[in-house]
Amino acid sequence: MSASGQTAHALYVLRANRISSAAAVLAVLLVLTAVFGPMLTQYDPLASDVAHALQPPDANHWAGTDQLGRDVLARVIAAGRLDYAIAAAAVFLSFVIGAVIGGACGFRGGAVDRWVGRIVDVLMAFPLFVLAMALVAALGNRVENIVTATAIINLPFYIRFARAEVAVRRQAGWVEAASASGNGPMRIVLGFLLPNVLPAMSVQISLNLGWAILNAAGLSFIGLGVHPPTPEWGIMVAEGARFITVGHWWLVAAPGLALMLSVLCFNLLGDGLRDMLDPRMRT
């Protein structure tokens, strides 16, 4: 299909699926808000003002203030930048490494493919969040270790997906033609097979972004993520939970809503991408 045909098909799917379209727009707005957050608020997310602690939302503090008088909205925006960065870095690492390993195994097969398959099965046998907890606890709860742990638990998805898709295509005529032209196995995998399966893998990327954001927030919520006072959604929910019983609901509502919308948008965006790539939708 030509580029114009692909664009027309994408627009058709977006018009037909308004929920995915709204999710895509909202996801873009959330990311832009996180990136340009410091320009959108006049408050320092780390600056304390105890005299104005635990104030409900008003004209000056749209999401209220926390127990130290810090502006909740400024902290939510700053936390979004951190959580999105962790999720993007983790998914990028797991995608690149998993696609190369899975593509090579799917193309070559043999004993290495079987051993990699068994290792992936073992990783997926563990509850993934529990595995991330164990990794962060062993490595230390620093941002780079959270990224590493999140990438590791996402790695099996890309290895299995790339392996299956490449194994289906390795006997295709255009692959044999590339081999007959003198291209080596890795050049065929990296230059021909993986670019061919990349559109289908984009669905998994979108879904994993939502899971990675939730994983990073979950680790921080139980004390294995980044350290306070760094703004992070999981930390903010954990700190605000102590004040719900006394009526200070906004401490949890703002970061919880941001976390829910982010995960929901990326999941719905994955559904929209799947519809765009489904051949049955092209009729």
C-alpha positions as a Markdown table, in Angstrom:
| # | Residue | x | y | z |
|---|---|---|---|---|
| 1 | Met | 0.0 | 0.0 | 0.0 |
| 2 | Ser | 1.3 | 3.5 | -0.9 |
| 3 | Ala | 1.9 | 6.2 | 1.7 |
| 4 | Ser | -1.2 | 8.0 | 0.7 |
| 5 | Gly | -3.2 | 4.8 | 1.0 |
| 6 | Gln | -1.8 | 4.1 | 4.4 |
| 7 | Thr | -2.7 | 7.6 | 5.5 |
| 8 | Ala | -6.2 | 7.4 | 4.2 |
| 9 | His | -6.7 | 4.0 | 5.9 |
| 10 | Ala | -5.4 | 5.4 | 9.2 |
| 11 | Leu | -7.7 | 8.4 | 9.0 |
| 12 | Tyr | -10.6 | 6.0 | 8.2 |
| 13 | Val | -9.9 | 3.9 | 11.3 |
| 14 | Leu | -9.5 | 7.0 | 13.5 |
| 15 | Arg | -12.9 | 8.3 | 12.3 |
| 16 | Ala | -14.5 | 4.9 | 12.9 |
| 17 | Asn | -13.0 | 4.5 | 16.3 |
| 18 | Arg | -13.5 | 7.8 | 18.1 |
| 19 | Ile | -12.4 | 6.5 | 21.5 |
| 20 | Ser | -9.0 | 5.6 | 20.1 |
| 21 | Ser | -8.8 | 9.0 | 18.4 |
| 22 | Ala | -9.6 | 10.8 | 21.7 |
| 23 | Ala | -7.1 | 8.6 | 23.5 |
| 24 | Ala | -4.4 | 9.5 | 21.0 |
| 25 | Val | -5.1 | 13.2 | 21.4 |
| 26 | Leu | -5.2 | 13.0 | 25.1 |
| 27 | Ala | -1.9 | 11.0 | 25.2 |
| 28 | Val | -0.2 | 13.7 | 23.1 |
| 29 | Leu | -1.6 | 16.4 | 25.4 |
| 30 | Leu | -0.4 | 14.5 | 28.5 |
| 31 | Val | 3.1 | 14.1 | 27.1 |
| 32 | Leu | 3.3 | 17.7 | 26.0 |
| 33 | Thr | 2.2 | 18.8 | 29.5 |
| 34 | Ala | 4.9 | 16.8 | 31.1 |
| 35 | Val | 7.6 | 18.1 | 28.7 |
| 36 | Phe | 6.6 | 21.7 | 28.9 |
| 37 | Gly | 5.3 | 21.5 | 32.5 |
| 38 | Pro | 7.6 | 24.2 | 34.1 |
| 39 | Met | 6.2 | 26.7 | 31.7 |
| 40 | Leu | 2.6 | 25.9 | 32.7 |
| 41 | Thr | 2.9 | 26.6 | 36.5 |
| 42 | Gln | 4.5 | 29.3 | 38.6 |
| 43 | Tyr | 5.2 | 27.0 | 41.5 |
| 44 | Asp | 8.4 | 25.0 | 42.3 |
| 45 | Pro | 7.3 | 21.4 | 42.8 |
| 46 | Leu | 9.9 | 21.1 | 45.6 |
| 47 | Ala | 9.3 | 24.4 | 47.4 |
| 48 | Ser | 7.6 | 24.1 | 50.8 |
| 49 | Asp | 5.2 | 26.6 | 52.2 |
| 50 | Val | 4.0 | 25.2 | 55.6 |
| 51 | Ala | 1.8 | 28.2 | 56.2 |
| 52 | His | -0.4 | 27.1 | 53.3 |
| 53 | Ala | -0.3 | 23.3 | 53.9 |
| 54 | Leu | -3.2 | 21.1 | 53.0 |
| 55 | Gln | -5.3 | 23.7 | 51.3 |
| 56 | Pro | -8.1 | 22.4 | 49.1 |
| 57 | Pro | -8.1 | 23.3 | 45.4 |
| 58 | Asp | -8.7 | 27.0 | 44.7 |
| 59 | Ala | -7.9 | 29.7 | 42.2 |
| 60 | Asn | -4.2 | 29.9 | 43.3 |
| 61 | His | -3.6 | 26.1 | 43.7 |
| 62 | Trp | -5.8 | 24.3 | 41.2 |
| 63 | Ala | -5.1 | 20.9 | 42.7 |
| 64 | Gly | -4.5 | 22.1 | 46.2 |
| 65 | Thr | -1.4 | 21.8 | 48.4 |
| 66 | Asp | 0.1 | 18.9 | 50.2 |
| 67 | Gln | 1.2 | 18.4 | 53.9 |
| 68 | Leu | 4.3 | 20.6 | 53.3 |
| 69 | Gly | 2.5 | 23.3 | 51.4 |
| 70 | Arg | 3.8 | 22.2 | 48.0 |
| 71 | Asp | 1.6 | 22.8 | 45.0 |
| 72 | Val | 0.1 | 19.5 | 44.0 |
| 73 | Leu | -0.5 | 20.3 | 40.3 |
| 74 | Ala | 3.2 | 21.4 | 39.9 |
| 75 | Arg | 4.3 | 18.1 | 41.5 |
| 76 | Val | 1.9 | 16.1 | 39.3 |
| 77 | Ile | 3.3 | 17.7 | 36.2 |
| 78 | Ala | 6.9 | 17.2 | 37.3 |
| 79 | Ala | 6.1 | 13.6 | 38.2 |
| 80 | Gly | 4.7 | 13.0 | 34.8 |
| 81 | Arg | 8.0 | 14.0 | 33.2 |
| 82 | Leu | 9.8 | 11.4 | 35.4 |
| 83 | Asp | 7.4 | 8.6 | 34.9 |
| 84 | Tyr | 7.1 | 9.1 | 31.1 |
| 85 | Ala | 10.9 | 9.2 | 30.9 |
| 86 | Ile | 11.3 | 6.0 | 32.9 |
| 87 | Ala | 8.6 | 4.2 | 30.8 |
| 88 | Ala | 10.0 | 5.4 | 27.4 |
| 89 | Ala | 13.6 | 4.4 | 28.3 |
| 90 | Ala | 12.5 | 1.0 | 29.6 |
| 91 | Val | 10.3 | 0.2 | 26.6 |
| 92 | Phe | 12.9 | 1.4 | 24.1 |
| 93 | Leu | 15.6 | -0.8 | 25.7 |
| 94 | Ser | 13.3 | -3.8 | 25.9 |
| 95 | Phe | 12.1 | -3.3 | 22.3 |
| 96 | Val | 15.6 | -2.9 | 20.8 |
| 97 | Ile | 17.2 | -5.8 | 22.6 |
| 98 | Gly | 14.1 | -8.1 | 22.4 |
| 99 | Ala | 13.5 | -7.4 | 18.7 |
| 100 | Val | 17.2 | -8.2 | 17.8 |
| 101 | Ile | 17.3 | -11.4 | 20.0 |
| 102 | Gly | 13.9 | -12.6 | 18.9 |
| 103 | Gly | 14.5 | -11.8 | 15.2 |
| 104 | Ala | 17.8 | -13.7 | 15.3 |
| 105 | Cys | 16.3 | -16.7 | 17.0 |
| 106 | Gly | 13.3 | -16.8 | 14.7 |
| 107 | Phe | 15.6 | -16.6 | 11.6 |
| 108 | Arg | 18.2 | -19.1 | 12.7 |
| 109 | Gly | 16.3 | -21.6 | 14.8 |
| 110 | Gly | 18.2 | -24.5 | 16.3 |
| 111 | Ala | 19.5 | -25.0 | 19.8 |
| 112 | Val | 20.0 | -21.3 | 20.6 |
| 113 | Asp | 16.4 | -20.6 | 19.7 |
| 114 | Arg | 15.2 | -23.4 | 22.0 |
| 115 | Trp | 17.3 | -22.2 | 24.9 |
| 116 | Val | 16.2 | -18.6 | 24.5 |
| 117 | Gly | 12.6 | -19.8 | 24.4 |
| 118 | Arg | 13.0 | -21.7 | 27.7 |
| 119 | Ile | 14.6 | -18.6 | 29.3 |
| 120 | Val | 11.7 | -16.5 | 28.1 |
| 121 | Asp | 9.2 | -19.0 | 29.5 |
| 122 | Val | 10.9 | -19.0 | 32.9 |
| 123 | Leu | 10.8 | -15.2 | 33.0 |
| 124 | Met | 7.1 | -15.1 | 32.1 |
| 125 | Ala | 6.3 | -17.8 | 34.7 |
| 126 | Phe | 7.1 | -15.2 | 37.4 |
| 127 | Pro | 4.6 | -12.5 | 38.3 |
| 128 | Leu | 6.2 | -9.6 | 36.5 |
| 129 | Phe | 5.7 | -7.0 | 39.1 |
| 130 | Val | 7.1 | -9.3 | 41.8 |
| 131 | Leu | 10.1 | -9.9 | 39.5 |
| 132 | Ala | 10.6 | -6.1 | 39.1 |
| 133 | Met | 10.4 | -5.7 | 42.9 |
| 134 | Ala | 13.1 | -8.4 | 43.4 |
| 135 | Leu | 15.4 | -6.8 | 40.7 |
| 136 | Val | 15.1 | -3.3 | 42.2 |
| 137 | Ala | 15.6 | -4.5 | 45.7 |
| 138 | Ala | 18.8 | -6.3 | 44.6 |
| 139 | Leu | 20.1 | -3.5 | 42.4 |
| 140 | Gly | 19.0 | -0.5 | 44.5 |
| 141 | Asn | 16.1 | 1.8 | 44.0 |
| 142 | Arg | 17.7 | 4.3 | 41.7 |
| 143 | Val | 16.1 | 5.6 | 38.5 |
| 144 | Glu | 18.5 | 3.7 | 36.2 |
| 145 | Asn | 17.8 | 0.5 | 38.1 |
| 146 | Ile | 14.0 | 1.0 | 37.8 |
| 147 | Val | 14.5 | 1.4 | 34.1 |
| 148 | Thr | 16.6 | -1.7 | 33.9 |
| 149 | Ala | 14.1 | -3.8 | 35.9 |
| 150 | Thr | 11.1 | -2.5 | 33.9 |
| 151 | Ala | 13.0 | -3.3 | 30.6 |
| 152 | Ile | 13.8 | -6.8 | 31.8 |
| 153 | Ile | 10.2 | -7.7 | 32.6 |
| 154 | Asn | 9.0 | -6.3 | 29.3 |
| 155 | Leu | 11.8 | -8.1 | 27.3 |
| 156 | Pro | 10.0 | -11.5 | 26.9 |
| 157 | Phe | 7.1 | -9.9 | 25.1 |
| 158 | Tyr | 9.3 | -8.5 | 22.3 |
| 159 | Ile | 11.5 | -11.6 | 22.0 |
| 160 | Arg | 8.4 | -13.9 | 21.6 |
| 161 | Phe | 6.7 | -11.5 | 19.2 |
| 162 | Ala | 9.7 | -10.9 | 17.0 |
| 163 | Arg | 10.7 | -14.6 | 17.0 |
| 164 | Ala | 7.2 | -15.6 | 15.9 |
| 165 | Glu | 6.8 | -13.0 | 13.2 |
| 166 | Val | 10.3 | -13.5 | 11.8 |
| 167 | Ala | 9.8 | -17.3 | 11.8 |
| 168 | Val | 6.7 | -16.9 | 9.6 |
| 169 | Arg | 8.5 | -14.7 | 7.1 |
| 170 | Arg | 12.0 | -16.3 | 6.9 |
| 171 | Gln | 10.9 | -18.6 | 4.0 |
| 172 | Ala | 9.4 | -15.8 | 2.0 |
| 173 | Gly | 10.6 | -15.2 | -1.5 |
| 174 | Trp | 11.9 | -11.7 | -0.8 |
| 175 | Val | 14.0 | -13.0 | 2.1 |
| 176 | Glu | 15.5 | -15.7 | -0.1 |
| 177 | Ala | 16.2 | -13.0 | -2.7 |
| 178 | Ala | 18.0 | -10.9 | -0.1 |
| 179 | Ser | 20.1 | -13.9 | 0.9 |
| 180 | Ala | 20.9 | -14.7 | -2.8 |
| 181 | Ser | 22.1 | -11.1 | -3.2 |
| 182 | Gly | 24.9 | -11.8 | -0.7 |
| 183 | Asn | 23.3 | -10.3 | 2.5 |
| 184 | Gly | 24.4 | -12.0 | 5.7 |
| 185 | Pro | 21.9 | -13.4 | 8.3 |
| 186 | Met | 22.1 | -10.4 | 10.6 |
| 187 | Arg | 21.8 | -7.9 | 7.7 |
| 188 | Ile | 18.7 | -9.8 | 6.6 |
| 189 | Val | 17.2 | -9.7 | 10.1 |
| 190 | Leu | 18.0 | -6.1 | 10.8 |
| 191 | Gly | 17.6 | -4.7 | 7.3 |
| 192 | Phe | 14.6 | -6.7 | 6.0 |
| 193 | Leu | 12.8 | -8.8 | 8.5 |
| 194 | Leu | 12.6 | -6.5 | 11.5 |
| 195 | Pro | 11.5 | -3.4 | 9.6 |
| 196 | Asn | 8.7 | -5.6 | 8.1 |
| 197 | Val | 7.4 | -6.6 | 11.5 |
| 198 | Leu | 7.9 | -3.2 | 13.2 |
| 199 | Pro | 4.3 | -1.9 | 12.4 |
| 200 | Ala | 2.8 | -4.9 | 14.2 |
| 201 | Met | 5.2 | -4.5 | 17.1 |
| 202 | Ser | 4.1 | -0.9 | 17.6 |
| 203 | Val | 0.9 | -2.2 | 19.2 |
| 204 | Gln | 2.9 | -4.0 | 21.8 |
| 205 | Ile | 5.0 | -0.8 | 22.3 |
| 206 | Ser | 1.9 | 1.3 | 23.1 |
| 207 | Leu | 0.6 | -1.3 | 25.6 |
| 208 | Asn | 4.0 | -1.7 | 27.3 |
| 209 | Leu | 4.2 | 2.1 | 27.8 |
| 210 | Gly | 1.1 | 2.0 | 29.9 |
| 211 | Trp | 2.3 | -1.0 | 31.8 |
| 212 | Ala | 5.8 | 0.6 | 32.4 |
| 213 | Ile | 4.2 | 3.7 | 33.8 |
| 214 | Leu | 2.1 | 1.7 | 36.1 |
| 215 | Asn | 5.1 | -0.5 | 37.1 |
| 216 | Ala | 7.2 | 2.6 | 37.9 |
| 217 | Ala | 4.4 | 4.1 | 40.0 |
| 218 | Gly | 3.8 | 0.8 | 41.8 |
| 219 | Leu | 7.4 | 0.4 | 42.8 |
| 220 | Ser | 7.5 | 3.9 | 44.2 |
| 221 | Phe | 4.2 | 3.4 | 46.0 |
| 222 | Ile | 5.7 | 0.4 | 48.0 |
| 223 | Gly | 8.9 | 2.3 | 48.6 |
| 224 | Leu | 11.1 | 0.6 | 46.0 |
| 225 | Gly | 11.0 | 3.5 | 43.5 |
| 226 | Val | 12.6 | 6.9 | 43.5 |
| 227 | His | 13.2 | 8.6 | 46.8 |
| 228 | Pro | 11.1 | 11.5 | 48.2 |
| 229 | Pro | 10.9 | 14.4 | 47.9 |
| 230 | Thr | 11.3 | 13.7 | 44.1 |
| 231 | Pro | 7.8 | 14.2 | 42.6 |
| 232 | Glu | 6.5 | 10.8 | 41.4 |
| 233 | Trp | 2.9 | 9.6 | 41.0 |
| 234 | Gly | 3.3 | 6.5 | 43.1 |
| 235 | Ile | 5.0 | 8.4 | 45.9 |
| 236 | Met | 2.4 | 11.1 | 45.9 |
| 237 | Val | -0.4 | 8.5 | 46.1 |
| 238 | Ala | 1.4 | 6.8 | 49.0 |
| 239 | Glu | 1.9 | 10.0 | 50.9 |
| 240 | Gly | -1.6 | 11.3 | 50.2 |
| 241 | Ala | -3.3 | 8.0 | 51.3 |
| 242 | Arg | -2.6 | 8.9 | 54.9 |
| 243 | Phe | -4.8 | 12.0 | 54.7 |
| 244 | Ile | -7.8 | 10.6 | 52.9 |
| 245 | Thr | -9.5 | 9.6 | 56.2 |
| 246 | Val | -9.4 | 13.3 | 57.3 |
| 247 | Gly | -10.9 | 14.6 | 54.1 |
| 248 | His | -7.9 | 15.7 | 52.1 |
| 249 | Trp | -8.9 | 13.8 | 49.0 |
| 250 | Trp | -7.1 | 16.0 | 46.5 |
| 251 | Leu | -3.7 | 14.6 | 47.6 |
| 252 | Val | -4.5 | 11.3 | 46.0 |
| 253 | Ala | -7.1 | 12.4 | 43.4 |
| 254 | Ala | -4.7 | 14.5 | 41.2 |
| 255 | Pro | -1.8 | 12.0 | 40.9 |
| 256 | Gly | -4.2 | 9.1 | 40.7 |
| 257 | Leu | -6.2 | 10.7 | 37.9 |
| 258 | Ala | -3.0 | 11.5 | 36.0 |
| 259 | Leu | -1.8 | 7.9 | 36.4 |
| 260 | Met | -5.2 | 6.4 | 35.4 |
| 261 | Leu | -5.5 | 8.6 | 32.3 |
| 262 | Ser | -2.0 | 7.8 | 31.1 |
| 263 | Val | -2.3 | 4.1 | 31.4 |
| 264 | Leu | -5.8 | 4.2 | 29.8 |
| 265 | Cys | -4.8 | 6.4 | 26.9 |
| 266 | Phe | -1.8 | 4.2 | 26.0 |
| 267 | Asn | -3.9 | 1.0 | 26.2 |
| 268 | Leu | -6.7 | 2.5 | 24.0 |
| 269 | Leu | -4.0 | 3.8 | 21.6 |
| 270 | Gly | -2.7 | 0.3 | 21.3 |
| 271 | Asp | -6.2 | -0.9 | 20.3 |
| 272 | Gly | -6.4 | 1.8 | 17.7 |
| 273 | Leu | -3.0 | 0.8 | 16.3 |
| 274 | Arg | -4.1 | -2.8 | 16.1 |
| 275 | Asp | -7.2 | -1.8 | 14.1 |
| 276 | Met | -5.1 | 0.3 | 11.7 |
| 277 | Leu | -2.8 | -2.7 | 11.1 |
| 278 | Asp | -5.6 | -5.3 | 10.8 |
| 279 | Pro | -5.9 | -6.4 | 7.2 |
| 280 | Arg | -9.6 | -7.1 | 7.7 |
| 281 | Met | -10.1 | -3.3 | 8.3 |
| 282 | Arg | -8.8 | -2.5 | 4.9 |
| 283 | Thr | -11.9 | -3.8 | 3.1 |
